[in-house]
Amino acid sequence: MFNQASAWSQRALAALRIVAGLLFLAHGLVKLFGFPAGAEPGQQELFSLFGIGGAIELVTGVLLVLGLFTRPAAFIASGQMAVAYWMFHFPRDPMPAVNGGDAAILFCFVFLYIFTSGPGAWSLDERGSRRF
């Protein structure tokens, strides 16, 4: 049974990478373009702290979905989420359930896992490495 599960591990890692990348991309779209309308925090000035964060989320989200430059993108995204938690959430309250930082913590560690594990299946990184 566990051997069958192991056979799917690279696909499960790819699914985690793609879904996390899409969610991260969605956060960037809200900050950069205000899409979808009404989502918090809404469109931000590009050269503000939230605007730069949105640009990082947009770019790294796309790269993660494609599985292109996966490790550097995941490392940057993980670092951004660590900074976001300690800079914006923790000062409100140390408890994530109170300060709303549980998603930042989860993103941070999911991206850290992807950084250490690689892209998994279905990635452009993996396709490019087979050619050489």
C-alpha positions as a Python dict, from the first residue, in 0.01 Angstrom:
ca = {
    (1, 'M'): (0, 0, 0),
    (2, 'F'): (276, 246, 91),
    (3, 'N'): (465, 167, -229),
    (4, 'Q'): (160, 274, -429),
    (5, 'A'): (140, 597, -229),
    (6, 'S'): (510, 662, -296),
    (7, 'A'): (448, 627, -667),
    (8, 'W'): (211, 924, -643),
    (9, 'S'): (433, 1145, -427),
    (10, 'Q'): (576, 1351, -715),
    (11, 'R'): (226, 1413, -850),
    (12, 'A'): (98, 1510, -505),
    (13, 'L'): (391, 1751, -467),
    (14, 'A'): (306, 1901, -806),
    (15, 'A'): (-58, 1942, -705),
    (16, 'L'): (51, 2118, -384),
    (17, 'R'): (285, 2345, -584),
    (18, 'I'): (17, 2433, -839),
    (19, 'V'): (-263, 2499, -589),
    (20, 'A'): (-38, 2702, -357),
    (21, 'G'): (91, 2897, -658),
    (22, 'L'): (-263, 2973, -777),
    (23, 'L'): (-366, 3094, -431),
    (24, 'F'): (-54, 3309, -405),
    (25, 'L'): (-117, 3448, -754),
    (26, 'A'): (-472, 3538, -646),
    (27, 'H'): (-336, 3741, -355),
    (28, 'G'): (-108, 3928, -594),
    (29, 'L'): (-396, 4002, -833),
    (30, 'V'): (-594, 4161, -550),
    (31, 'K'): (-305, 4386, -449),
    (32, 'L'): (-196, 4487, -799),
    (33, 'F'): (-524, 4503, -991),
    (34, 'G'): (-801, 4498, -730),
    (35, 'F'): (-930, 4172, -878),
    (36, 'P'): (-1174, 4045, -777),
    (37, 'A'): (-1355, 4363, -675),
    (38, 'G'): (-1426, 4385, -305),
    (39, 'A'): (-1144, 4151, -198),
    (40, 'E'): (-922, 4276, 82),
    (41, 'P'): (-690, 4464, 89),
    (42, 'G'): (-784, 4584, -259),
    (43, 'Q'): (-562, 4750, -516),
    (44, 'Q'): (-244, 4901, -371),
    (45, 'E'): (11, 5149, -498),
    (46, 'L'): (284, 4952, -679),
    (47, 'F'): (570, 5114, -491),
    (48, 'S'): (417, 5065, -148),
    (49, 'L'): (503, 4777, 83),
    (50, 'F'): (177, 4599, -10),
    (51, 'G'): (228, 4674, -381),
    (52, 'I'): (577, 4523, -381),
    (53, 'G'): (437, 4225, -190),
    (54, 'G'): (166, 4190, -455),
    (55, 'A'): (427, 4194, -732),
    (56, 'I'): (625, 3921, -555),
    (57, 'E'): (306, 3718, -509),
    (58, 'L'): (209, 3758, -874),
    (59, 'V'): (549, 3666, -1019),
    (60, 'T'): (632, 3382, -780),
    (61, 'G'): (275, 3251, -806),
    (62, 'V'): (300, 3225, -1185),
    (63, 'L'): (646, 3064, -1164),
    (64, 'L'): (522, 2809, -911),
    (65, 'V'): (216, 2719, -1118),
    (66, 'L'): (438, 2664, -1422),
    (67, 'G'): (709, 2491, -1221),
    (68, 'L'): (966, 2729, -1366),
    (69, 'F'): (1257, 2841, -1145),
    (70, 'T'): (1060, 2660, -876),
    (71, 'R'): (1320, 2652, -600),
    (72, 'P'): (1418, 3021, -614),
    (73, 'A'): (1052, 3125, -648),
    (74, 'A'): (949, 2910, -351),
    (75, 'F'): (1239, 3044, -142),
    (76, 'I'): (1142, 3405, -213),
    (77, 'A'): (773, 3337, -150),
    (78, 'S'): (853, 3159, 178),
    (79, 'G'): (1066, 3450, 293),
    (80, 'Q'): (797, 3700, 200),
    (81, 'M'): (543, 3512, 409),
    (82, 'A'): (780, 3495, 707),
    (83, 'V'): (833, 3872, 685),
    (84, 'A'): (459, 3930, 644),
    (85, 'Y'): (381, 3728, 956),
    (86, 'W'): (641, 3892, 1180),
    (87, 'M'): (586, 4243, 1044),
    (88, 'F'): (206, 4258, 1016),
    (89, 'H'): (43, 3974, 1207),
    (90, 'F'): (257, 3902, 1514),
    (91, 'P'): (259, 4261, 1644),
    (92, 'R'): (-122, 4247, 1673),
    (93, 'D'): (-115, 3934, 1891),
    (94, 'P'): (120, 3635, 1927),
    (95, 'M'): (-157, 3382, 1856),
    (96, 'P'): (-219, 3313, 1483),
    (97, 'A'): (-588, 3237, 1543),
    (98, 'V'): (-626, 3589, 1683),
    (99, 'N'): (-391, 3785, 1455),
    (100, 'G'): (-509, 3629, 1126),
    (101, 'G'): (-160, 3508, 1037),
    (102, 'D'): (-231, 3137, 1005),
    (103, 'A'): (-240, 3155, 624),
    (104, 'A'): (97, 3337, 619),
    (105, 'I'): (251, 3067, 840),
    (106, 'L'): (105, 2789, 627),
    (107, 'F'): (219, 2951, 300),
    (108, 'C'): (566, 3003, 450),
    (109, 'F'): (612, 2637, 536),
    (110, 'V'): (448, 2501, 220),
    (111, 'F'): (685, 2711, 10),
    (112, 'L'): (980, 2609, 228),
    (113, 'Y'): (885, 2245, 164),
    (114, 'I'): (863, 2306, -211),
    (115, 'F'): (1202, 2481, -200),
    (116, 'T'): (1363, 2177, -36),
    (117, 'S'): (1173, 1911, -234),
    (118, 'G'): (1172, 2061, -581),
    (119, 'P'): (884, 2103, -824),
    (120, 'G'): (754, 1747, -847),
    (121, 'A'): (589, 1625, -1165),
    (122, 'W'): (437, 1842, -1437),
    (123, 'S'): (691, 2126, -1422),
    (124, 'L'): (885, 2316, -1682),
    (125, 'D'): (1194, 2275, -1464),
    (126, 'E'): (1159, 1897, -1487),
    (127, 'R'): (1098, 1907, -1863),
    (128, 'G'): (1404, 2126, -1921),
    (129, 'S'): (1633, 1902, -1718),
    (130, 'R'): (1546, 1598, -1930),
    (131, 'R'): (1685, 1761, -2243),
    (132, 'F'): (2038, 1794, -2108),
}
